[in-house]
Amino acid sequence: MDVLNTQIAGDDLLAGLQRFSFDYFIEQANPVNGLVRDRTRPGSPASIAAVGIALTAYAVGVARGYITRRQAADRTLVTLKFLWDAPQGPETDAAGYKGFYYHFLDMQTGRRVWKCELSTVDTAILMAGVLAAAAYFQEDVETEAEIRRLADALYRRVEWNWALNGGATVTHGWRPERGFLRYRWEGYDEALILYVLGLGSPTHALPPESYPAWLGNYRWKKLYGRELAYAGPLFIHQMSHIWLDLRGISDAFMREHDSDYFENSSKAAYIQRDYAIRNPRGFEGYGQNAWGLTASDGPGPAKRRIGGVDRRFYGYLARGAPFGPDDGTLSPWATAASLPFAPEIVLPALEHFRALGMGRDSPWGFAASYNRTFRDDSAPGFWTAPDRVGINEGPIGLMIENHRTELVWSLMRGNPYVVAGLRRAGFAGGWL
């Protein structure tokens, strides 16, 4: 049944999108080790962030009746056992080091591929899923007890403080060939979950001064009459919120501006819509219900002269509003993941994407991104992304669930490591 093209009402559309999101993590997972493909492209390796999202999605799948509790627990346990047993060390073909994991792993062996980096933020997303699984599987049975034991061991093994490399802020990662990467997590970005989990560690915690050092590089801007901590791509305003309930709690920076991160993300969604309505670069198909610039695939690299205007199109890029980069590529998944923050503008946009045919003939819901300015010979007549990507699919279903029942948020609010991390970061108020 093509849910996205036969059901009209908002609740039914959300139900269809959520189910398609969940199915990705069943169909693109290796049942032997629990690893999940980064994307649907043949030969794609596993993404450790996608594994973390999958571990969270299994709990949601039980709550929604997509999978039995036993099936979800078995999948989760297989994944955690593999992560625990996968080789950790300085060798170039290990799975990880110091408790961190390489960004991409071979789907079969679980070993590092592409000489990729030991990723601090992707490990944080993985650990968020590990802790969510432990919080969900609380029954007094052997399988669930083992899930809790392994989850705790995996989290405690991560040496967050090692990743400082002598500085105040966390590095992006490390490679065995060259050592630490030159870039650090500084300023408002997707690393909020990284700092919270790092500060909350009972074994290898980040020092208290790391969080103010991160805050020190924030940019507060006024855009279209709305003031916020600025980041252009939508995913930055969403990723940490999958696990962290940031409604009504504030750190020092947000208290200074009489705001919180949830309100900030709501403003970011509205700014994206405002930008699309203004459409200063004149791309086709932008408007009140067509917005969503984020990190995504695109139709490029290519240059075309269209309507007398020379256009440059990009491949994978972190697109953003209102300062760009922008080549006319919109990402329905990013709009959907803003649902908890601004349902009144997200739901009409999702209906627009459905009417546009973004879910037609697709086993995973909406196309990850599309570009109506870049015309081609496909059925819709414009470029649509051929791949689905795990870290794009996952936020759809998980944020729909937070909007509906707050399930993931409620699981993490009860986790002592998360609570400790938030408090050590200076968060106060609300449910804390």
Phi, psi and omega in degrees: 000131179273084186303319187292338184247000178243341180252135190255318188298149184305314182298321180292323177296317178297320179299318179294315180297320182293320179293318179296321177300314181297318184300330178305318187278354169266312187283335182256014179259149172270111185295344181284326184230353178083358179291148185238133181299142174299319181207170185281354179300134179305137180085002181295139175282178175280149172251128181291332175293321178296327177294317177299320178293320179299317180300326176284320183295328180298321177296317178297322179299323176295313181299328182270353180081017179281338187207150179283161178298320179297317178298316180294319179295319179297315178299316181296316181295318176303316181296312183294320177299318180295316179299321182290321184274341182299141187298130176246129179168177183281358180298149185289343181246021176286174175272334181190186182201140179058027181087346175277166179233152175292148184306315182234136181233150175298133185298333183263311186269338184076013180268159179303141175234160171060017185053036183287170184275152166289109193263121180288315184286324178290327173295323178297318177295320175301313182292329175299318177292322177300314181289326177296319179297316179298322180291329182279316186272084186247008180286155183273066176228157188302315183299314183287328175296321179292323175302313181296320181295312181293320179300315180296319180294319180297315181294316182293338182283339185289123180267076183303319184293332176299324185288356174288332181050043176082359181256183181273333182247162184281137176287159177293332182167195187209146173234139181296334182284327188229354181091208185291146174290154185284337184273152180232158176279101183223128181090164186298119181201192184286001186276006177304316179296327178296312181293321180296313180291324178293320179289331184276354184296135176274357186239316185223055189289150167293148177288154183304329183287348181294325183289312175301327178296322176293315180298331186297348181251014177294155173238119177262123185230157172248116184230126180051036177082004180244134180255136184197164167287118194273136164209134186287312182285142182295327186299331179297326181277002187235320196302309181295330182291345176302320184254333185259122175275099187258018177286122172076005174243144187221146170269185185300319181296313182290326176296322179299330182254014177052049183215183170214171187290331177295311177299322179300318180291327175297315178298322179298320178296315179295322178295322176298317178294316178302318179297315181295324177295316179290321176046060188297337181264001173068039177279150182285138171089000176282153178171191185303325181246020178224091182209167180132079177258130184199187173290123186197165169292158176217177186280352184271193004286134181198155173234135178217148172261115186234121180058035180081005181243131176282122182244142173245129181246143186248163171275230179290130185199148174275093180278153182205166179229145004264002188265002180082190359294152182212123178236019179094006183266123177247152184235100180305328181297323181290325175296315180299322183288351174270006185306313181298330185281325187207063183301331183294337176252339180285314183301315176298326178293319178296322176296323177295316179298321178297314180296331180285348179090022183293341179254006185291132176057034181240135177278356184230033175081213183297149169302145184296325178202161179208163180215107184281345176283329181271093183281144175211190185264012181288171182304316179283347180088004178214165185292134170229146183296131180282337184258152163256147185237134185303316182284355170267317181294316187301312181301334179300301184293322184288322179284330172298319179293320176299322177294321184280312190228352184064025187303307184295317178302316183294324177299315185282333176298334180268002182273122184296330179291319178295315179299315179297318180297317179297316181293320178292336175280353178095011178289144177206166178095177174053223185289343177288000000 
